[in-house]
Amino acid sequence: MDALRDALDTPSTHTPSFSATPGLHHGVVEEISRQKNEPAWMLAKRQKALELFFAAPCPTWGPDVSVIDFDALIYFVRPDVEQAKTWDTIPADIKSTFDKLGIPRAEQDLLAGVGAQYDSDVIYHNLKAEWEELGVIFANMDEALQQYPELVEKFFMTSCVPMHDHKFAMLHAAVWSGGTFIYVPPDVKVTIPLQAYFRMNAKHGGQFEHTLIIADKGSELHYIEGCSAPRFTVQSLHAGCVEIHVMEGARVRYSSIENWSKNTFNLNTKRALVDKNGVMEWVNGNFGSGMTMLYPTSVLRGVGSHSDFLGVAFAGEGQVQDTGAKMIHTAPSTSSTIRSKSVSKDGGKSVYRGFVHVAPKADGATVSVVCDALLLDAASKSDTLPTMKIENSTSTVVHEATAGRIGDDELFYLMSRGMDADHARRMLVNGFIDPIVRALPLEYAVELNKLIDLEMG
């Protein structure tokens, strides 16, 4: 636990070799594109997105994002290290950060692939040869843009998350850097999780990694992301984007544990397009950031497609976790489940903000939404704000929500068995989040429990 705390508190000693001056302007966008040797169409897309961002107002719903000082942020930061091909060639202090956080290494037999990103660049990426031989592509986005430009141009911020979608998608499209690209060929089932870790390490930094996953017809994939930042006292911004294309009969599970620092605004966009008989599963854990606005979305556009969302958010002192999920049913016989859990402590505020839309042609759609909130003290808050737009009378939609505190009876029972009050509370919280823990691979379940223990003090 001390190692985990140290890893979050201590930035790497590596300093960036390039750092744009604070502020957002066309020169920053041009410099990002120049350093990455991007094709002209990507630079044009960045410039157009920047103009849209300047013109778009900040959202007026939810947490107050107008407090973000965009002019004080640095939008492109490169660590002074080349991308490495093996774990042994990673600089010792960067490797130490991953070790302290428990990030698994690609050399371990159980892992299919690991990518790692510091600030704006990917420094380590590896994939087992057996998956490469089957045609699986697991690359960082910068490499993918160079090696598979037609594939990236077809899917990058077009139909899934168009760059004009909202203000922070516009910002992301303008200054994105790094991230993960995955393509799984038809009928290939990747049986071991592919994994990536993103670390924002610079003061006043912004991280804008892009994840683009294409699961072709009949394929299967489990992808896991972990995110963190050291605890600075100045504002930082994370506005990444995840686009997932689940084609006919494919299945994708996307698991993410995000543990940003309290100075970080976490304004991430995650969305999947799910075709006929496809399955999309979201597993989300959100911790640490001072403000989070995150609502993974599945657009069920194929007959018989399905999506599950399972998420937990932890809000401590001075934190607002505004999270939830969106399920959009546009085709017949589609189904979805949302199960959201939140824990609030020391005056923290958690909000479930969800949206379900059953379109007129979505005959026979079924939806289940369950929201559970646990308050650990009288000062903490929790809101449940579900929105449902049901336009088909043949659909079945169920919603239930519960909110409560740890009861004196439960504490007394556990303490009568020899536990102190803190240990008893931890056990009750761990039981509350157990469904999320069970959905993660062992090493990530252990880390999630560590984060809960850390947040519990």
N, C-alpha and C positions, 0 to 999 in steps of 0.2 A: 504493500500500500504506500509506503514512503517513496519507493521508486516511482510509482505511478504519479504521485503528487509532484515529485521533483521533475519528472518529464514534462508535466504540464506547466510548471512554473518557470522552467529554465529554457531560454531560447538557445539555438545552436550558436557556436562561436563563429561559424562561417558567415561572412558578410557577402552581400550580393555584388556581382561584378558589374551589373547594370541596374540602375534604379532611376526611372523617370522622375522628374520633379513632381511634387504633389499637384494634383489638379487634373481635370479631364478636358482634353482638347484633341483636335484632329492630329496634332503632331504625335501624341501618344499612340493613337491607333496606327498611324503610318509606321512608327518605329517598331511596334510589335510585329506588324506584317513584314517589315523589311528584315528584321532579325530572324524571322522564321522562314524567309524566302517563300512566301505564300503566292499562289496564283492570283491573277488580277481580280477574278470574280470574288475571292474571299475578301480582299481589301475593299472592293466596292460594297460588299455586304456589310462590312464593319462600318464604313463611313455612313451608309444609309441608316444603320441601326443607331449610330451616335446622334444623327439629326433627329430621329424619332425620340430618342431618350431626352434630348434637350427640350423638345416640344411637349412631352407628356407630363402631366401633373403627378405629384405623389398620391398614392392611394389615400383616401380619407376614411376608410373603414379599418377596423382592427387597431393594432398598436401604432403609435405615432412615429412613422418613419421619417417625418420631416426634420427630426433632430439629427439626422445623418449629415455630416459635413463632407459633401462630396469633393470639395476643393482641397480638403486636407489629406485625402487618401492618395496613396501611391498605387497605380493600377498595373504596373508590370515590374516584377522583381525576379531577377535570376540569381540562384545560388552560384558560388564560384566553384562548381564541380561539373565535370562532364557526365553524361549519362553512362552508367556502368552496366556491364554485361553479367557480372557475377557479384554475389554478395560480398566476397572478400575484398573487392576493389572499392567498396563504399568507404569514404572517410570515417575515421573512428568515432567522431563526435556525433555525426549523423546516424551512424549505425547504433550508437548507444541510445539515442532517442527512441528508435524503433524497438530496441531490446527492452527498454524501461516500460514502454507501452504494451509490450507483449505481442508486437506485430510478428506473425510467423514468417519464416524465411523460405524462399523457393527451394532451397536444398533439402528441406524436410520432405520425406517420401510421401506424406499425406497431402501435399499441396500441389495443385495443378499449375498455378502461376501467381506471381505477386508483382504488383507495380507500386512504386512509391513516388510521391510528388512533394517537393519542398517549394512553397511559394508558387511561382508561375511556371516552373519547369518540372518535367518528369526526370528523375535521376536514376531510377532502376526499374527494369522491366524484364521479365523472364517468363517463358512458357515451356512446359514439358514438350519434348520432341514428339511424343505420341499424339498430341493434339494437333500439332502443326502438320503432321503427316496426313491427318484426316481433313485438313483444309481449314481448321479453326484459325482465325486471325485474332490475336490479342496484342494490341499495340497502343502506344500513347497517341493521342489525337494529332499531335504535330507530325509524327511519322506517317500516320494514316493519310493525312492530307497530301503528303508527298508521294506515297506509294500507291494509294487507291483514290486518286482525286475524283474520278467519276462516281464512285460509290459514295464518297463523302458529300459531294455536291448534290446528289440525289436526295440524301436523307438529312443533311445537316440543317436544322431549324427551318424546315419546309412545312411538312404536313403535321408533324407531331407537336412541336413547340415553335410556331412561326415567330420570327423575331419581333413582330409587332404585337405579340400577345399581351404584354403588360410592361410597365416601365422598367422593371428589373430584368426581364427577358431582353429588352432592348439594350440595356447596359451590358448584359452578358454577351450578347452578339457582337457588341462593339469591341470588347476588351478581353474576350475569352483567351485562355492560354492553358495548354496541357490538358490532362484528363485521360480518358480511356476510350478506346475503340475496340469493339468485339463483333466479329461476324462468325456465326455458327452455321455451317452448310446444312442442306436438307438431310433430315433423319439422323444427324449426328447428335449423340447424347453425351455431353460432357459430365462425367460422373463425379468429378471432384471440383469444389468451388474455385473459380477464378477470383482473385482478390486484389484490391488496390487500397492504398493508404495515402491520405492527403494531409499535409502539415503546413499551416500558415505560420510563418516564423518571423515576419518583419513587422516592426512597429508601423502603425498607420497603414498597414497593408490591406490589399484587396486580393482575394483569391477567386478565380472565375473558371475553374476546371469544367470541361465538358465531357460528359459520358454519353456515348452513342452505342447502343446495342441493337444488333439485328439478328434475331433468331429465325432462321429460314424454316420452311415447311417441315413439320414433324420433328424439329430439333428440341433439345433440352439444355438448360443452363442454370447454374446458380452463381450469382455474382455478389461479392461482399465488399462494401466500402467502409473504411474507418476514417474519421476526420478529427483533428484537434488543433489547438493553438495555445501558445504560452500565455501567461496572464500579464499582459501589459496594462497600463492605466489610460491608454489612448484608444480612440475608436479604430476598429477594424471591420471590414465588410467581407462576408462570404456570400456570393451570388452565383453559385454554380448552376448547372443545368443537366438534367438526365433525360434522354430520349430513348425509349425502348420500343422496338417494332417486333411484335409477337405475331408471326405469320401463321397460316392455317395449321392447326394441330400442334403448334409449338407450345412449350412451357418454359417460363422464365420465373425464377425467384430472385428478387433483388433485396438484399439485406444491408442495412446501413446503421452504424453506430456513430453518431455525431456528438463530439464533446468539445465544443468551442469554449473559449474563455468569456468571462462576463463582459468584457469590452467589445465583444463581437456581435454584430448584427448578422444573423443567419437568415438570409432571404433566398432560399433555394427553390428551384422549380423542377419537379419530377413528373413525367407523364409517359404513359404507354398507350399505344394503339394495338388493339387485340383483334385478330381476324378469326375466321370461322373455327370453332372448337379449340381456340387457343386458350391458354391459362396464364394469368399474370398474378404473382404473389408478391406483396410488399411486406417487409418486416423492418420496422423503424424504431430506433431509440434516439431520443433527443435530450441532451444534457448541456449544462455549462453556459451557453450563450446568454447574454443579457436580454436579447430579444430574438425569438424565432418565429418566422412565418413560413410554414411548410405544409403542403397539402398534396401528397402524391395522388395522381389521377390516372384512372383507367378509362379509356374510351372503348367500350365493347361494341365494335362495329360489325363483327361477324356473327352469323347464326351460331348459337350454342356456346359462345365464348363466356369465360368466367374470370372473376378476379377476387382475390382476398386481400384485405389490409389488416395488419396486426401491428399496433404501435403503442409505445409508452413514452411519456414526456415527464421530466422531473423539473419542477420550478422551485428554486430556493430564493433566498433573500435578494431582492432587487431584480428578479428575473420574471420575464413574461414568455411563456411557452404557448404560442398561438398555433396549434397544429390540428391536423385532422386528415380527411381523405375525401376524394371526389370520385363518384362512379357515374359514368354517362352511358346509358343503355340506348343504343340506336337500332338494334337488330332483335329479331324474335328469339325466344328461348335463351336469353342471356341471364346470368345470375351473378350476384356479388355479395360479399360479406365485409363489414367493417367492424373491427373490434378495437376500440381505443381506450387506453388506460392512462391516467395522469396521477402524479403525486405532487402535492404542494406543501412546502415547509418554510417556516420562518418568514411568513408574509409573501411568499412567491405566489404568482398567479398563473394558472393553467386554463386554457380555453380550448374546447373542442369546437372546431368550425368545419362542418362537413357539408357536402352538397351531393344530392342524388337526383339525377334526371332520367326519367323513363320517357322516351320519345314516343310519338303516336304509333310508329311502326314496330315498337318493341313488344309484340304480343307474347304473353306468358312470361314476362320478366319477373324474377324474384330477387328481393333485396332484404338483407338483415343488417341492422345497425345497432351496436351495443356500445355505450359509453360509460365507463366507470371512473369515478374520481375519488381519490383518497386525500383527505386533509389531515395534516399532522398537528395542526394547532389552530387556535381561533383567529389568528391574524391572516392566515392564508385564504386564497380565493380560488374558486373554480366556476367556470361558466360552460354551459353546453348550448351551442348555437347551430342546430341542424337546419338545413334548408332542403326541402324536397319538392321537386317539380314533377308531378306524375300526370302524364298525358295519355295513359292507356289504361282502360278500365279492367283489362284482363291480367294486370300485373298484381303481384303480392309483395307488399312492402311493410316491414316491421321495424320499429325503432323503440329502444328502451334505454334509459339512462339512470344511473345511480350515483349518488354523492354522499359521502359520510366521513366520519372521523374514526380513528382507532378508538375502540370503546374501552372503558375502564374495566369491564368484565374480562375482555380478552387479555389485557395487560395483567390483571390480577391473577388470572389462571396461569399464565406463563411464569410470572414472578413467583407464584407459589410452588413452581417446579424448580426453583433455584436460579432463575435468570434475573439479571438486573434489568432496570427499565429500558436502557438503551438497547441491550441485546434483544429484549422482547420486541421492541419497535422494529428493529432490523428484520427480525424473523417474520413479522407480520407483513412488512413491505415486500420482502422477498417472495412471500407466498402470493401477494397481490399481483406481482409482475411475472409469476412463474410461466404463464402461457407464452410470453415473449421469449423468455430464456430457453424454453423447450424447442422453440423454432429455429434456434441458432446452432451452428456447429460448436463443439465442445469448447474450443479455445476462445471463441467469441462470447459464449455464455459465461465463461469464467471472467472475462474482462467486463461484461455488463454487470455482473454481481459486484466486482471491484468498484465500478463507478458508482453504483448505488450505495455501497458502504462509504465511499468517499463523500458523496453528497449528504449522507446521513450524519457525517461528522464523527 
